[in-house]
Amino acid sequence: MCKHGKMRFVCGRIVLMENENLEKIRHTLAHLLGAAVLELYPKALLTLGPAIDNGFYYDFDMGDDKLAEADLEKIEGKMRELLPNWMEMSGKEISYDEAKGMFADNVYKLELIDEHKDDGLSIFTSGNFTDLCKGNHVENPAKELKNVGWKLDRIAGAYWRGDEKNKMLTRIYGLAFESKEKLEEYLTQREEAKKRDHRKIGKEMDLFTFSELVGVGMPLFTPKGNSVRTEIVNFSRELNRELGFGEVHTPNINKAELFKISGHYDKYKEDMLSVHSQYVSDEMFLKPMNCPQHTQIYASQPRSYRDLPIRYSDFAVLYRDERPGEMSGLTRLRSFAQDDGHIFCREDQVTEEISNILSAIQKALQTYKIDYWMRLSLRDPNKKEKYLGTDEIWEKSQEIMRTLLEEKKIIFKAIEGEAAFYGPKIDIMAVDAIGREWQISTIQLDFNMPGRFEIVYTDKDGKQKNPVMIHRALIGSPDRFLGILLEHYAGNFPIWLSPVQVAIVPVRENHLEAAQKLQQELKEKMIRTELCSGDDSLGKRIHAAKALRTPYVIVLGDKEAESGNLTIETRSGEKMTQTADEFLEKILEEIKERA
C-alpha cells in the first residue's frame, strides 16, 4: 500500500509537489525499490512506500537479514537491472478476500487491507512485481524513467506506522528528480545545507543547547542565543504595536474543558501533553496554542461594536507532544513560543485587518531578507468531517481569503486539505538562501470558535452577534525561526541580530585598559561587545572572534592608542580606520535601520 498526495511535511518544513508527473516518477521508483529488495532478500516483508518531497522510500521488515549502507549499491544495481523490463504499470481492483489471500504471509499488508477494505482495494503490477497500491504511477517505467535522475540515498530505522510501540523496520531512502542535472543540483544544495546546519553552527557560536535531563525537544538558550531570540521577539513586538495589538500573558496549564469547547480536544488531543494535579481531579493539559485563552479575555467584559477590532498578542510558551524521532534541533520542538495574535472583529472589518497583517509580514520578511510565496490553504471537500462549521461558513470564509489575495494582486497557490480545522489560512512559505521552503507566518480566518465559546458583542441595532476571529503569527515561533535564520545566514547574522556585534582585541596586556574603556563606551550604547583578552596569541584571539562570526573586530594596539583611531575589520575581510565617534555613529545607524 503506497500513500501519496500533493503536500509533504518533512523535518519541520512543508514542500509543495508542483510537478504531478514527478510524484508519479517517485512513486513508481518506490515500487521498483520494493521489487529489487524482494529479488535480493526473498524473506523480506514489504510495508509502505510513498513518494516524498525529494524522492521516495520503502519500509521493510528484513527478518534475520541486516542491511548496511554498503548494500545500497547492490540494491540500486538490481533496480537498474529490472527497470528495462518494466514496460507498463497495470492496475486492477481486487476484492477483500482476494487481497487477504494474495498477501496472506505479510502481516503488515493484512493490517492495511483491513484498514482500507471499505475504501476499495487495488493492486499494481510491473515486471514480476505486484504491490497493494491505490495508483499514481508512470505508465511505462522503462521509457519514462530512462532520463530521470535518481539514486538510493541512505538507510534508517523506522517504527511501523510511526509508533515506537511497534516493530522497528528498515527504511531505504531514494532521491529522484526530473533529470540528472536536477539531482546534481539537489545534492549540491544538500551539501551546502550540511555546512549550514543550525545545530552545528549554534554550538560553535554558543547559542543554545539541549539536555537529556531537561527533555528532548526543549531548548535551553545561552545568554548569546537569548540575545538573538530577544531581538526576533522585540521586532515582532514592534510590528504588533504598529498593528494596534495589546500584549497579554496567559497560563501554560489549562483545564480540558477549555479545549473541548474550542474543538482542540477532539481534533488535536493526541498532540497535547497532559498534566496531573495532586489536589484536584481536573483533566488538564499544557497548552498547544493560545486562541482558546484569548476568547476568555475577550469574554471577561461586555463588548460593543464600537470596541472592535480587539487585538491580543501573546508570547507564552506552548507545548506539543511531538514524537522523539521527529525532533530536529530548533526547527521541530516540544516546547516553543510563537509571536501569536488574535483579532476579534466585525465581518466588515475582516479584509482590512488581514490586509494589515499581510503588510506587516511582508515588512518582516523584507527586513530578514527572506524570499517567500503564499499558499491559500483550503478545506478538503472530500473530508468535511475533519473540520468544524457548515458548508456555508466555509464557502464564505474561503471566498473572503481568495478575493483579498486577488484584489491585492498577490500570486498564490491554492491547496485543498491544508486549512486549520476551524477555518481557511493564508500560509507564508519562506524560501531560504539555498532554496529550501519553510512554513512560518500564517493568517487564519475563523467563523467557528467565537460561536462555540458564545462570545458576543452588541451591534448598533442592539442585537448580540458573534465576532469573527482572526488567528495570526508574523514569523511563527521565534525559537524555530532562529534555527531557520541560522541556516539562512550560515550564522552570519546582520548586525542587529548578532549575539556579539563588536569584538575588541587588545594587542598586548598594556592595551587592556584602553580596550576595557572602549568596551564600556559601546556597552553604554547597548552594543553587544566582547573583549578578547587572555594568554593566547594575538592571531588566535582574532581568529576566535572571527570564528564567532562577529560583524566587527577592533584590534587595539600602540598605533590606535596614540592616534585615537580604531583599526576595524569586518566579517567579510574589509579593513577600515575610523575614530571611535565615527564608528559608534555608523554601527548605531546600522542597528537602528536593521541593516
C-alpha positions in Angstrom: 0.0 0.0 0.0 1.5 3.3 -1.0 0.5 6.7 0.3 0.5 9.7 -2.0 -0.6 13.3 -2.1 0.4 16.8 -3.2 1.8 18.1 0.1 4.5 16.6 2.3 5.6 17.7 5.8 9.2 16.8 6.4 11.6 17.8 9.2 9.5 20.8 10.1 9.1 22.3 6.7 6.4 21.9 4.1 7.2 21.3 0.4 4.7 21.6 -2.4 4.9 18.9 -5.1 4.1 21.1 -8.1 5.1 18.5 -10.7 2.4 15.8 -10.7 4.5 13.7 -13.0 7.5 13.9 -10.7 5.4 12.5 -7.9 4.4 9.6 -10.2 8.0 9.0 -11.0 9.0 8.9 -7.3 6.0 6.6 -6.5 7.0 4.2 -9.3 10.6 4.1 -8.1 9.3 3.1 -4.7 7.7 0.1 -6.3 11.0 -0.6 -8.2 12.8 -0.5 -4.9 10.4 -2.9 -3.3 10.9 -5.3 -6.2 14.7 -5.1 -6.0 14.7 -5.8 -2.3 12.5 -8.9 -2.7 14.7 -10.2 -5.5 17.8 -10.0 -3.3 16.1 -10.8 0.0 13.1 -13.0 -0.7 12.1 -13.3 3.0 11.7 -9.5 3.4 8.2 -8.2 4.1 7.1 -5.0 2.3 5.1 -2.4 4.3 4.7 1.2 3.0 6.5 3.0 0.2 5.4 6.6 -0.5 6.8 9.4 -2.6 8.3 12.2 -0.5 9.5 15.8 -1.2 12.9 14.8 -2.6 12.3 11.2 -3.7 10.8 8.1 -2.2 11.3 5.5 0.5 10.1 2.0 1.3 10.0 0.3 4.8 10.9 -3.3 5.1 10.8 -6.0 7.8 14.1 -7.7 6.9 13.7 -10.6 9.3 17.1 -12.0 10.0 18.8 -10.1 7.2 20.6 -6.9 8.2 21.1 -4.1 5.7 24.0 -1.6 5.8 24.8 1.5 3.7 27.2 -0.7 1.7 24.3 -2.8 0.4 22.6 0.2 -1.3 24.9 -0.1 -4.3 23.8 -3.7 -4.8 20.1 -2.9 -4.4 20.3 0.1 -6.8 22.1 -2.1 -9.3 19.2 -4.6 -9.1 16.7 -1.8 -9.6 18.5 -0.7 -12.8 18.7 -4.3 -13.9 14.9 -4.7 -13.5 13.9 -1.4 -15.0 14.2 -2.2 -18.7 11.6 -5.0 -18.3 9.1 -2.7 -16.6 7.2 -1.7 -19.8 3.9 -0.9 -18.1 2.2 -0.4 -14.7 -1.0 -2.2 -14.8 -3.6 -1.9 -12.1 -6.8 -3.6 -11.1 -9.3 -3.6 -8.3 -9.5 -6.7 -6.1 -11.9 -8.0 -3.5 -11.2 -8.1 0.2 -10.8 -11.9 0.1 -8.5 -11.8 -2.9 -6.3 -9.3 -1.2 -6.2 -11.3 2.0 -5.2 -14.4 0.0 -2.6 -12.6 -2.1 -0.8 -11.1 0.9 -1.6 -13.9 3.5 2.1 -14.1 4.5 2.5 -10.4 5.2 1.1 -9.1 8.5 1.7 -5.5 7.5 -0.3 -5.7 4.3 -3.1 -7.6 6.1 -3.4 -4.8 8.6 -3.6 -2.3 5.7 -6.2 -4.4 3.9 -8.4 -4.5 7.0 -8.0 -0.7 7.4 -8.9 0.2 3.8 -11.4 -2.6 2.9 -14.2 -0.1 2.8 -12.3 2.3 0.5 -11.7 -0.2 -2.2 -8.6 -2.3 -2.7 -6.3 -2.4 -5.8 -3.0 -3.9 -6.9 -0.4 -2.7 -9.4 2.0 -4.9 -11.4 5.1 -4.2 -13.4 7.5 -6.9 -14.4 7.2 -9.8 -12.0 6.3 -7.5 -9.1 2.9 -6.8 -7.7 2.0 -4.5 -4.8 -1.1 -3.4 -2.9 -1.5 0.2 -4.0 -4.0 3.0 -4.9 -2.2 4.1 -8.0 -0.5 7.3 -9.3 2.4 5.9 -11.3 4.0 6.5 -14.7 2.6 4.3 -17.5 5.8 3.0 -19.0 8.6 3.0 -16.3 11.3 1.6 -18.7 10.7 4.6 -21.0 9.7 7.4 -18.7 12.4 6.7 -16.0 15.2 6.4 -18.6 16.5 10.0 -18.3 15.3 10.6 -14.7 18.0 11.5 -12.1 17.7 9.0 -9.2 19.8 7.1 -6.7 19.4 5.3 -3.4 20.4 7.6 -0.6 20.6 6.1 2.9 19.2 3.5 5.3 17.4 4.4 8.6 15.3 2.8 11.2 11.5 3.5 11.3 8.8 2.1 13.6 5.8 0.6 11.8 3.2 3.3 11.4 5.5 5.7 13.2 4.6 4.2 16.6 7.5 3.4 18.9 5.4 0.6 20.4 5.6 -1.2 17.1 8.4 -3.1 15.5 11.4 -1.2 14.1 11.6 -1.6 10.3 14.4 -0.9 7.8 13.7 2.2 5.7 15.6 2.7 2.5 15.5 6.3 1.1 16.0 7.2 -2.5 16.3 10.6 -4.3 14.6 11.3 -7.6 14.3 14.4 -9.8 13.2 15.2 -13.3 16.7 14.9 -14.7 20.3 14.0 -13.7 21.1 17.7 -13.7 18.3 18.4 -11.2 19.6 15.5 -9.0 23.1 17.0 -9.0 21.7 20.4 -8.1 19.9 18.9 -5.2 23.0 17.1 -4.0 25.0 20.3 -4.1 22.2 22.1 -2.2 22.2 19.3 0.4 26.0 19.6 0.9 25.5 23.3 1.5 22.7 22.6 3.9 25.1 20.3 5.9 27.5 23.2 6.2 24.7 25.5 7.4 23.2 23.0 9.9 21.9 25.3 12.7 22.7 22.6 15.3 26.4 22.7 14.3 26.6 26.5 13.9 24.6 27.1 17.1 27.1 25.0 19.1 30.1 26.8 17.5 28.5 30.2 18.4 27.3 29.0 21.9 23.7 29.9 21.2 21.7 27.0 22.7 21.9 23.5 24.0 19.7 20.5 24.8 19.8 18.3 27.9 18.6 14.8 28.4 17.8 15.8 32.0 15.5 18.6 30.7 13.9 16.6 28.0 14.0 16.1 24.2 12.8 19.0 22.1 13.1 21.6 24.9 15.9 24.0 24.1 18.0 25.9 26.6 19.2 29.3 25.2 22.5 30.7 26.4 23.0 34.4 27.0 24.2 34.8 23.4 21.4 32.7 22.0 18.8 34.5 24.0 20.0 37.9 22.8 19.3 36.8 19.2 15.9 35.3 20.2 15.0 38.5 22.1 15.8 40.7 19.0 13.4 38.5 17.0 10.7 38.8 19.6 11.2 42.6 20.0 10.9 43.1 16.3 7.6 41.2 16.3 6.5 43.3 19.3 7.3 46.4 17.3 5.2 45.2 14.4 2.4 44.3 16.9 2.4 47.9 18.3 2.1 49.3 14.8 -0.8 47.0 14.1 -2.5 48.0 17.4 -2.1 44.8 19.4 -2.1 44.7 23.1 0.1 42.1 24.6 -1.4 39.6 27.0 0.1 36.8 29.1 -1.8 33.5 29.6 -1.1 30.4 31.7 0.6 27.3 30.4 -1.8 24.8 32.0 -5.5 24.7 31.2 -8.4 22.6 32.0 -9.5 20.1 29.4 -13.0 21.8 29.2 -11.4 24.8 27.5 -10.1 22.6 24.7 -13.3 20.6 24.5 -15.3 23.8 23.7 -12.7 25.1 21.2 -12.6 21.7 19.4 -8.9 21.1 20.0 -9.7 18.2 22.4 -11.4 16.1 19.7 -9.2 17.3 16.8 -5.8 17.7 18.5 -5.7 15.7 21.7 -3.0 13.2 20.6 -0.6 16.1 20.2 -1.3 17.6 23.6 0.7 16.9 26.8 -1.5 16.1 29.8 -0.8 17.4 33.4 -2.0 15.9 36.7 -2.6 17.7 40.0 -2.2 16.1 43.4 -5.0 18.2 44.8 -7.8 18.4 42.1 -9.1 15.8 39.7 -9.5 18.1 36.7 -8.1 16.8 33.4 -5.6 19.4 32.4 -3.1 19.9 29.5 -0.1 22.1 28.8 -1.5 24.4 26.1 -0.5 23.8 22.5 -2.0 27.2 21.3 -3.2 30.5 22.8 -6.5 31.0 20.9 -8.9 29.5 23.5 -7.4 31.5 26.3 -7.8 34.7 24.3 -11.5 34.1 23.9 -11.8 34.2 27.7 -10.1 37.6 28.0 -12.5 38.8 25.4 -15.4 37.3 27.3 -14.3 38.9 30.6 -16.5 42.0 30.0 -19.3 43.3 27.7 -18.2 44.4 24.2 -19.8 46.8 21.8 -19.4 47.1 18.1 -17.6 50.3 18.8 -14.9 48.3 20.7 -14.0 46.2 17.7 -11.5 45.3 16.5 -9.9 44.0 19.7 -6.4 42.6 19.2 -4.3 40.4 21.6 -0.7 39.2 21.1 0.9 36.6 23.2 4.5 35.1 23.5 3.7 32.5 26.1 5.4 29.1 25.8 3.5 26.4 24.0 3.9 22.6 24.2 3.2 19.9 21.7 3.7 16.1 22.2 6.0 15.5 19.2 7.4 12.1 18.7 11.1 11.8 19.8 12.2 10.7 16.4 10.7 13.8 14.8 12.7 16.3 16.8 15.2 18.3 14.7 17.1 20.9 16.7 15.2 24.2 16.9 13.1 23.5 13.8 10.9 20.8 15.4 10.4 21.3 19.2 8.1 20.2 22.0 8.5 23.5 23.9 8.4 26.8 22.0 6.9 30.2 21.9 5.0 31.9 19.0 4.6 35.6 18.1 0.9 34.7 18.3 -2.0 37.0 17.9 -5.8 37.0 17.7 -8.2 39.7 16.4 -11.9 39.8 17.3 -13.7 42.0 14.8 -16.9 42.6 12.8 -17.2 40.9 9.5 -16.9 44.2 7.7 -13.5 44.7 9.3 -12.0 41.3 8.2 -10.5 42.4 4.9 -8.7 45.5 6.3 -7.4 43.5 9.3 -6.0 40.7 7.2 -4.5 43.2 4.7 -2.7 45.0 7.5 -1.3 41.7 8.8 -0.1 40.8 5.4 1.7 44.1 5.1 3.4 43.5 8.5 4.5 40.0 7.5 5.9 41.3 4.2 7.8 44.1 6.1 9.3 41.5 8.5 10.5 39.1 5.7 11.9 42.0 3.8 13.9 43.0 6.8 15.1 39.5 7.4 15.9 39.3 3.7 14.0 36.1 3.1 12.1 35.4 -0.1 8.6 33.9 0.2 5.5 32.8 -1.5 1.9 32.5 -0.3 -0.4 29.5 -0.1 -4.1 29.7 0.3 -4.9 26.6 2.5 -8.4 25.3 1.9 -10.7 22.7 3.4 -10.6 19.2 1.8 -14.1 18.9 0.3 -13.9 15.1 0.4 -13.1 15.0 4.2 -15.5 17.6 5.6 -15.7 15.6 8.9 -12.2 16.8 9.7 -13.4 20.4 10.0 -15.7 22.5 12.2 -18.6 24.5 10.8 -21.1 24.4 8.0 -20.6 24.4 4.2 -22.0 27.9 4.1 -19.4 29.2 6.6 -16.5 27.5 4.8 -17.6 28.8 1.4 -17.9 32.3 2.7 -14.6 32.3 4.6 -12.6 30.7 1.8 -14.1 33.2 -0.7 -13.1 36.2 1.5 -9.5 35.0 1.6 -9.3 34.2 -2.1 -10.8 37.6 -3.1 -8.5 39.5 -0.7 -5.4 37.9 -2.3 -6.7 38.5 -5.8 -7.6 42.2 -5.1 -4.1 42.8 -3.7 -2.6 41.1 -6.8 -0.7 38.6 -4.7 0.3 35.5 -6.6 -0.6 32.4 -4.5 -1.2 28.7 -4.8 -4.5 27.3 -3.5 -4.1 23.9 -1.9 -7.0 21.8 -0.6 -6.6 19.9 2.7 -4.2 22.3 4.4 -6.8 24.5 6.2 -7.0 24.7 10.0 -9.9 22.6 11.3 -11.8 25.8 12.1 -11.0 27.9 9.0 -9.0 28.6 5.9 -5.5 30.0 6.1 -3.0 32.2 4.2 0.3 30.5 4.9 3.5 32.3 4.1 6.2 29.9 2.8 9.7 31.3 3.4 12.4 30.4 0.9 15.9 30.4 2.5 19.3 31.3 0.9 19.7 27.8 -0.6 16.2 27.4 -1.9 14.5 25.4 0.9 11.0 26.2 1.9 9.6 26.6 5.4 6.1 27.4 6.6 6.4 30.3 9.1 3.8 33.0 9.1 0.0 32.3 8.9 -3.3 34.1 8.9 -6.4 32.1 9.7 -10.0 33.2 9.3 -12.3 31.6 11.9 -16.1 32.0 12.0 -16.5 28.9 14.2 -14.7 29.3 17.6 -16.5 32.5 18.7 -19.8 30.8 18.4 -18.5 27.7 20.3 -17.5 29.9 23.2 -20.6 32.0 22.9 -18.6 35.3 22.9 -20.6 38.2 21.5 -20.7 42.0 21.0 -23.7 44.3 20.9 -24.2 45.6 17.4 -25.5 49.1 16.6 -29.0 47.6 16.2 -28.8 46.4 19.8 -28.6 42.7 18.8 -25.9 40.3 20.2 -23.6 38.9 17.5 -20.6 36.7 17.4 -17.4 38.4 16.4 -15.1 37.0 13.7 -11.8 35.7 15.0 -8.5 36.0 13.0 -5.6 33.9 14.2 -2.2 35.1 13.0 1.6 34.7 13.5 4.1 37.1 12.0 7.1 34.8 11.8 5.7 31.9 13.8 7.9 30.6 16.6 10.9 32.8 17.4 12.7 29.6 18.6 12.2 27.8 15.3 12.8 31.0 13.3 16.2 31.4 15.0 17.1 28.0 13.7 15.9 28.9 10.2 17.8 32.2 10.3 21.0 30.4 11.4 20.9 28.3 8.2 19.7 31.2 6.0 22.6 33.4 7.1 25.0 30.5 7.7 25.5 32.1 11.1 26.5 35.5 9.7 23.6 37.4 11.2 23.0 41.0 10.2 24.5 43.3 12.9 21.1 44.0 14.7 20.7 40.2 15.3 24.3 39.3 16.0 24.9 37.9 19.5 28.2 39.7 19.6 28.2 42.9 17.5 31.8 44.0 18.2 34.8 42.1 19.4 37.7 44.2 20.8 41.2 42.5 20.7 44.0 44.3 22.7 47.4 43.5 21.1 49.2 43.2 24.5 48.4 43.4 28.1 49.3 47.1 28.3 46.5 47.8 25.9 43.9 46.1 28.1 42.9 49.3 29.9 42.1 51.2 26.7 40.2 48.2 25.4 38.1 48.0 28.5 37.3 51.7 28.3 36.2 51.3 24.7 34.1 48.3 25.6 32.4 50.2 28.3 31.6 53.1 25.9 30.0 50.6 23.5 28.0 48.8 26.2 26.6 52.1 27.4 25.1 52.4 23.9 23.6 48.9 24.2 26.0 47.5 21.7 26.8 43.8 22.4 30.6 43.8 22.9 33.1 41.1 23.8 36.6 41.7 25.0 39.0 39.1 23.6 41.9 39.2 26.0 43.8 36.3 27.6 47.0 34.3 27.2 46.5 33.2 23.6 48.5 34.8 20.8 47.0 37.8 19.0 46.4 35.7 15.9 44.5 33.1 17.8 42.3 35.7 19.6 41.5 37.4 16.3 40.7 34.0 14.7 38.4 33.1 17.7 36.5 36.4 17.3 36.0 35.8 13.6 35.0 32.1 14.2 32.1 33.5 16.2 31.0 35.3 13.0 31.3 38.7 14.7 30.4 41.6 12.3 33.2 43.9 13.5 36.6 43.1 15.1 38.6 46.0 16.5 42.4 45.4 17.1 43.7 47.9 19.6 47.5 48.4 19.8 50.1 51.2 20.2 49.1 52.9 16.9 45.4 53.0 17.9 46.1 54.2 21.4 48.3 57.0 20.2 46.2 58.2 17.3 42.7 57.7 18.8 41.7 56.0 15.6 40.3 52.4 15.5 41.5 49.7 13.2 38.4 47.7 12.3 38.0 44.6 10.2 34.6 43.4 9.0 33.4 39.8 8.9 33.9 39.9 5.1 37.6 40.9 5.5 37.2 44.6 4.7 39.5 46.8 6.8 38.9 50.5 7.7 40.1 53.1 10.1 37.7 55.4 12.0 37.5 57.4 15.1 35.5 55.9 18.0 32.8 58.5 17.4 32.6 57.8 13.7 32.4 54.0 14.3 29.8 54.5 17.0 27.6 56.6 14.7 28.0 54.1 11.9 27.1 51.0 14.0 24.2 52.6 15.8 22.7 53.6 12.5 23.1 50.1 11.1 21.4 48.6 14.2 18.6 51.2 14.1 17.9 50.5 10.4 18.3 46.7 10.9 20.8 46.9 8.0 
